[in-house]
Amino acid sequence: MKRAPAKKAAAKKAAAKKAAAEKPGKKAATKKATAAKSATTAGKTAAKKTPAKKATAKKATAKKATKATARKTTAQAEPLVRKATPPKKIAVVPEKAVATVRNAPPARTIAPRPPKNESRTALVRRARRINRELAEVYPYAHPELDFENPFQLLVATVLSAQTTDLRVNQTTPALFARYPTPEDLAAANPEEVEEILRPTGFFRAKTKSVMGLSKALVEEFGGEVPDRLEDLVKLPGVGRKTAFVVLGNAFGRPGITVDTHFQRLVRRWQWTEETDPDKIEAAVGALFPKSEWTMLSHRVIFHGRRICHARKPACGACPIAHLCPAYGEGETDPEKARKLLKYEKGGFPGQRLKPPQSYLDAGGRPAPPLGAG
């Protein structure tokens, strides 16, 4: 009876040992199963993530390619889309032309402008170069008043105020035919003189001046025209301009004639900024030898009357445009500019009824007498 319980107890111990021995195996198996399950899950997750990454990379590559293509296309298209910038307008002038400006238009070049701080030496050189080239253009330049003696030139110059030399030249033949000397004009009937001088304008004032200077010549200078500036300017109606015209052309004494044409051109050429005639005379006279003064005056006045007009200068037909700081103030088209030329440069008669032979040889024509049309 006692052995049965002992057997049962031994059996229980053996079962317990067996169970204890089996537990570690189950745990290991469970761990292995869990690890395998985790590995499988991780593999599946990795498998899912890999295609997503690849897809994202492909999209990024595609975007980059699209941007690069767009840039390339834009770069190629830009020259077609961009508007061409219009070139800046540059004032161009014809190169030095010969005296006959009616020929074909010369080549063109950029007009130089004197610097603001131009030195005195540079100004003198520039001014003298313009004078030399004007001498080539107008080798026949001369006073445009008809006269045979100093008295006639003095009277004609006084009459030329506020009118053209042409009108004076058409009027003085009748005046000098009737009153050839200072004595004759001083003793004339004022009303008769006025009637003769009527075409020149301001005829009453001019009659008073020419009769007054004639009387002064008779009373103070023995009926002769003086050859000194200080004596001439004392005569009625005679200023420095008139005096220099007489001195330079009747007596060969150098002088600068500052008329409206001369004033306009020397300022356009920037020889001086003065506006007073006496100051202009002094400023310009200092740029040239005294021996050049008279002919310089004729050349500048000739140019002002024929090409460099007050309102619309013919820049496109100007033979010294390549030296002119004021190029572009007038008409620059050569064809249009040619139509603005006057007197012999435009194929028209001059201002003198009896011009010098050099003028006729250069193609100039005499002016028609008064009333000839």
PLY file of the C-alpha trace (Angstrom):
ply
format ascii 1.0
element vertex 373
property float x
property float y
property float z
element edge 372
property int vertex1
property int vertex2
end_header
0.00 0.00 0.00
2.87 2.39 0.79
4.66 1.86 -2.55
1.79 3.16 -4.71
1.97 6.71 -3.49
5.72 6.65 -3.92
5.31 5.64 -7.53
2.79 8.40 -8.08
5.19 10.91 -6.57
8.08 9.68 -8.74
5.83 9.88 -11.81
4.90 13.46 -10.96
8.55 14.39 -10.50
9.46 12.89 -13.86
6.58 14.70 -15.54
7.65 17.92 -13.92
11.23 17.43 -15.08
10.02 16.63 -18.57
7.83 19.72 -18.62
10.70 21.81 -17.33
12.94 20.43 -20.04
10.35 21.14 -22.76
9.74 24.82 -21.71
13.12 26.22 -22.90
12.57 24.56 -26.29
9.13 26.13 -26.60
10.54 29.54 -25.66
13.28 29.25 -28.25
10.74 28.12 -30.83
8.51 31.03 -29.92
11.43 33.46 -30.23
12.39 31.95 -33.55
8.82 32.25 -34.80
8.59 35.86 -33.61
11.94 36.71 -35.26
10.82 35.04 -38.47
7.53 36.90 -38.36
9.36 40.23 -37.75
11.76 39.50 -40.60
8.86 38.72 -42.89
7.05 41.93 -41.90
10.25 43.97 -42.33
10.83 42.39 -45.72
7.29 43.21 -46.79
7.66 46.83 -45.53
11.01 47.19 -47.28
9.51 45.76 -50.39
6.71 48.30 -50.20
9.07 51.27 -49.50
11.54 50.51 -52.30
9.08 51.06 -55.21
7.87 54.30 -53.55
11.43 55.64 -53.35
12.08 54.64 -56.93
8.89 56.37 -58.04
9.83 59.53 -56.13
13.32 59.53 -57.68
11.83 59.09 -61.13
9.49 62.03 -60.58
12.37 64.24 -59.40
14.46 63.26 -62.43
11.52 63.98 -64.72
11.04 67.44 -63.15
14.73 68.26 -63.57
14.64 67.16 -67.17
11.52 69.27 -67.79
13.14 72.36 -66.23
16.33 71.88 -68.25
14.31 71.49 -71.44
12.28 74.60 -70.60
15.46 76.59 -69.98
16.99 75.44 -73.25
13.82 76.28 -75.13
13.67 79.73 -73.50
17.31 80.38 -74.32
16.69 79.46 -77.94
13.50 81.50 -78.12
14.86 84.63 -76.39
16.58 86.13 -79.46
13.23 85.91 -81.28
11.22 87.42 -78.42
13.57 90.23 -77.42
13.05 93.53 -79.26
16.12 94.90 -80.86
17.32 98.04 -79.06
17.19 100.93 -81.52
20.64 102.43 -82.16
21.34 105.81 -80.62
21.04 108.71 -83.03
24.41 110.28 -83.66
24.73 113.66 -85.33
26.75 113.12 -88.47
28.08 115.74 -90.77
29.51 115.71 -94.26
33.25 115.68 -94.55
35.07 118.67 -95.93
33.51 119.64 -99.24
34.92 121.64 -102.11
33.81 125.18 -102.86
31.10 124.03 -105.25
28.55 122.64 -102.85
26.05 121.73 -105.55
27.92 118.50 -106.30
26.94 115.06 -104.97
26.77 114.81 -101.16
30.13 113.98 -99.59
30.86 111.19 -97.14
29.64 111.60 -93.57
31.45 111.63 -90.26
30.77 112.54 -86.62
30.86 116.25 -85.88
33.50 117.15 -83.29
32.49 119.48 -80.48
35.04 121.60 -78.62
35.45 120.59 -74.99
33.98 122.82 -72.31
37.44 123.52 -70.96
39.00 124.14 -74.38
42.39 125.75 -74.00
43.22 129.10 -75.54
45.68 127.46 -77.91
43.12 124.91 -79.07
40.54 127.66 -79.68
42.99 129.69 -81.77
43.91 126.65 -83.87
40.28 125.70 -84.42
39.25 129.25 -85.36
42.12 129.64 -87.80
41.39 126.31 -89.43
37.80 127.40 -90.08
39.10 130.64 -91.60
41.49 128.73 -93.89
38.73 126.48 -95.13
36.39 129.41 -95.66
39.13 130.95 -97.81
39.00 127.84 -100.02
35.21 127.98 -100.24
35.03 131.74 -100.90
38.24 132.77 -102.68
36.25 135.62 -104.25
34.82 137.04 -100.98
34.46 140.81 -101.17
32.35 143.69 -99.83
28.90 143.33 -101.35
28.29 147.04 -101.81
28.97 148.69 -105.16
31.35 151.65 -104.85
33.98 153.50 -106.82
35.54 155.66 -104.08
35.62 156.02 -100.27
32.74 158.51 -100.26
30.43 156.16 -102.14
31.36 153.25 -99.86
30.74 155.38 -96.75
27.29 156.49 -97.92
26.32 152.98 -99.12
27.34 151.43 -95.78
25.21 153.91 -93.84
22.26 153.16 -96.12
22.66 149.39 -95.66
21.31 149.51 -92.10
18.01 147.60 -91.77
18.01 146.54 -95.43
19.92 144.33 -97.87
23.05 145.22 -99.78
21.11 144.34 -102.92
18.51 147.06 -102.25
21.26 149.59 -101.53
23.10 148.67 -104.75
19.90 149.14 -106.70
19.35 152.58 -105.12
22.77 154.24 -105.03
23.31 154.57 -108.82
20.55 157.20 -109.02
21.81 158.92 -105.84
25.43 159.19 -106.98
24.45 160.15 -110.51
22.68 163.20 -109.09
24.98 163.92 -106.11
28.46 162.58 -106.92
30.42 164.51 -104.25
30.04 165.38 -100.56
29.51 169.02 -101.56
26.64 168.08 -103.88
24.89 165.90 -101.33
25.36 168.43 -98.52
23.58 171.08 -100.59
20.78 168.79 -101.85
17.06 169.21 -101.26
16.18 166.78 -98.45
12.84 165.88 -100.00
14.49 164.88 -103.27
17.02 162.76 -101.44
14.26 161.12 -99.42
12.44 160.16 -102.59
15.54 158.50 -103.99
16.27 156.64 -100.74
12.69 155.51 -100.13
13.31 151.89 -101.35
15.93 151.36 -98.61
13.50 151.92 -95.74
13.82 154.47 -92.90
14.50 156.92 -95.71
13.98 160.10 -93.64
16.50 159.12 -90.98
18.94 157.92 -93.64
18.57 161.15 -95.60
19.44 163.10 -92.48
22.52 160.90 -91.86
24.01 161.01 -95.37
23.41 164.72 -95.76
24.82 165.34 -92.27
28.00 163.31 -92.87
28.46 165.01 -96.26
28.29 168.42 -94.58
30.78 167.28 -91.90
33.18 166.01 -94.56
33.06 169.37 -96.33
33.42 171.46 -93.18
35.89 169.37 -91.18
37.87 167.29 -93.67
37.92 169.34 -96.84
35.43 167.12 -98.61
37.60 164.03 -98.13
36.78 160.87 -96.21
39.23 160.51 -93.28
41.25 157.32 -92.95
41.32 157.16 -89.16
38.83 155.32 -86.97
38.54 158.11 -84.41
37.63 160.61 -87.17
35.15 158.37 -88.95
33.09 157.55 -85.86
32.49 161.28 -85.30
30.49 161.53 -88.51
26.65 161.40 -88.30
25.33 157.83 -88.66
28.82 156.25 -88.58
29.70 153.64 -85.96
32.60 151.23 -85.59
31.11 148.70 -88.00
30.71 151.28 -90.79
34.12 152.74 -90.03
35.86 149.35 -90.33
34.08 148.63 -93.63
35.46 151.89 -95.04
38.93 151.49 -93.52
39.34 147.89 -94.64
37.96 148.19 -98.16
38.69 151.77 -99.18
42.01 152.34 -97.40
43.40 148.84 -96.82
43.42 149.30 -93.03
42.58 145.99 -91.28
39.30 145.91 -89.40
36.64 143.46 -88.25
33.08 144.12 -89.41
30.69 142.85 -86.75
27.31 142.75 -88.49
24.40 140.44 -87.65
25.81 137.57 -89.74
29.24 137.85 -88.14
27.77 137.90 -84.62
25.61 134.84 -85.28
28.34 132.68 -86.78
31.13 133.37 -84.30
28.79 132.35 -81.48
27.71 129.20 -83.32
31.35 128.31 -83.79
31.98 129.07 -80.10
34.72 131.57 -80.79
33.18 133.82 -78.14
30.14 134.04 -75.89
30.01 137.85 -76.02
26.91 139.56 -77.39
28.08 143.17 -77.47
29.51 144.04 -80.95
32.54 145.85 -79.53
33.39 142.93 -77.24
32.90 140.45 -80.08
35.26 142.51 -82.21
37.93 142.43 -79.50
37.48 138.72 -78.71
37.61 137.54 -82.32
40.37 139.98 -83.27
42.58 138.39 -80.62
42.31 134.99 -82.36
43.76 136.13 -85.70
46.64 138.17 -87.06
45.59 141.74 -87.78
46.33 141.24 -91.48
43.48 138.68 -91.66
40.76 140.83 -90.11
39.22 142.34 -93.25
39.10 139.16 -95.34
37.96 137.13 -92.32
34.97 139.47 -92.04
34.10 139.02 -95.72
34.33 135.22 -95.54
32.23 134.91 -92.40
29.57 137.28 -93.78
29.56 135.47 -97.14
29.02 132.16 -95.36
26.26 133.57 -93.20
24.38 134.96 -96.19
24.69 131.89 -98.39
24.66 128.82 -96.15
24.59 129.45 -92.40
21.27 131.30 -92.27
19.73 132.66 -89.09
16.51 130.66 -89.04
17.36 127.54 -91.01
21.04 126.95 -91.74
21.81 124.52 -94.55
23.92 122.16 -92.41
23.68 119.27 -94.86
25.28 121.35 -97.64
27.84 123.15 -95.51
31.46 122.62 -96.63
32.80 123.27 -93.12
30.19 121.21 -91.24
32.89 118.81 -90.08
34.35 121.70 -88.04
31.10 123.21 -86.77
30.05 122.71 -83.11
26.50 123.80 -84.01
25.97 121.18 -86.73
22.38 119.93 -86.61
20.70 123.25 -85.77
19.48 123.39 -89.36
18.56 121.03 -92.19
20.98 118.08 -92.29
19.55 116.25 -95.29
21.89 117.11 -98.21
19.16 117.33 -100.83
16.88 119.51 -98.71
19.81 121.63 -97.53
20.86 122.43 -101.12
17.50 124.06 -101.70
18.31 126.54 -98.94
21.51 127.86 -100.55
21.54 131.45 -101.78
23.30 133.55 -104.38
26.04 131.84 -106.38
25.94 128.74 -104.14
22.32 128.19 -105.06
22.66 129.27 -108.69
21.12 132.72 -108.14
22.35 136.26 -108.93
24.48 137.99 -106.30
23.92 141.32 -104.56
26.23 143.57 -106.58
25.28 145.05 -109.91
29.01 145.38 -110.65
30.74 142.47 -108.85
34.52 141.89 -109.12
35.81 139.70 -111.92
36.88 136.97 -109.49
33.25 136.54 -108.48
32.12 136.26 -112.08
34.92 133.77 -112.84
33.68 131.58 -109.97
30.22 131.36 -111.52
28.63 134.34 -109.80
26.08 136.50 -111.59
25.44 140.25 -111.26
22.29 141.45 -109.51
19.54 142.98 -111.65
19.01 146.78 -111.47
16.08 148.25 -109.57
12.78 147.47 -111.25
14.24 144.79 -113.53
12.39 142.00 -111.64
0 1
1 2
2 3
3 4
4 5
5 6
6 7
7 8
8 9
9 10
10 11
11 12
12 13
13 14
14 15
15 16
16 17
17 18
18 19
19 20
20 21
21 22
22 23
23 24
24 25
25 26
26 27
27 28
28 29
29 30
30 31
31 32
32 33
33 34
34 35
35 36
36 37
37 38
38 39
39 40
40 41
41 42
42 43
43 44
44 45
45 46
46 47
47 48
48 49
49 50
50 51
51 52
52 53
53 54
54 55
55 56
56 57
57 58
58 59
59 60
60 61
61 62
62 63
63 64
64 65
65 66
66 67
67 68
68 69
69 70
70 71
71 72
72 73
73 74
74 75
75 76
76 77
77 78
78 79
79 80
80 81
81 82
82 83
83 84
84 85
85 86
86 87
87 88
88 89
89 90
90 91
91 92
92 93
93 94
94 95
95 96
96 97
97 98
98 99
99 100
100 101
101 102
102 103
103 104
104 105
105 106
106 107
107 108
108 109
109 110
110 111
111 112
112 113
113 114
114 115
115 116
116 117
117 118
118 119
119 120
120 121
121 122
122 123
123 124
124 125
125 126
126 127
127 128
128 129
129 130
130 131
131 132
132 133
133 134
134 135
135 136
136 137
137 138
138 139
139 140
140 141
141 142
142 143
143 144
144 145
145 146
146 147
147 148
148 149
149 150
150 151
151 152
152 153
153 154
154 155
155 156
156 157
157 158
158 159
159 160
160 161
161 162
162 163
163 164
164 165
165 166
166 167
167 168
168 169
169 170
170 171
171 172
172 173
173 174
174 175
175 176
176 177
177 178
178 179
179 180
180 181
181 182
182 183
183 184
184 185
185 186
186 187
187 188
188 189
189 190
190 191
191 192
192 193
193 194
194 195
195 196
196 197
197 198
198 199
199 200
200 201
201 202
202 203
203 204
204 205
205 206
206 207
207 208
208 209
209 210
210 211
211 212
212 213
213 214
214 215
215 216
216 217
217 218
218 219
219 220
220 221
221 222
222 223
223 224
224 225
225 226
226 227
227 228
228 229
229 230
230 231
231 232
232 233
233 234
234 235
235 236
236 237
237 238
238 239
239 240
240 241
241 242
242 243
243 244
244 245
245 246
246 247
247 248
248 249
249 250
250 251
251 252
252 253
253 254
254 255
255 256
256 257
257 258
258 259
259 260
260 261
261 262
262 263
263 264
264 265
265 266
266 267
267 268
268 269
269 270
270 271
271 272
272 273
273 274
274 275
275 276
276 277
277 278
278 279
279 280
280 281
281 282
282 283
283 284
284 285
285 286
286 287
287 288
288 289
289 290
290 291
291 292
292 293
293 294
294 295
295 296
296 297
297 298
298 299
299 300
300 301
301 302
302 303
303 304
304 305
305 306
306 307
307 308
308 309
309 310
310 311
311 312
312 313
313 314
314 315
315 316
316 317
317 318
318 319
319 320
320 321
321 322
322 323
323 324
324 325
325 326
326 327
327 328
328 329
329 330
330 331
331 332
332 333
333 334
334 335
335 336
336 337
337 338
338 339
339 340
340 341
341 342
342 343
343 344
344 345
345 346
346 347
347 348
348 349
349 350
350 351
351 352
352 353
353 354
354 355
355 356
356 357
357 358
358 359
359 360
360 361
361 362
362 363
363 364
364 365
365 366
366 367
367 368
368 369
369 370
370 371
371 372
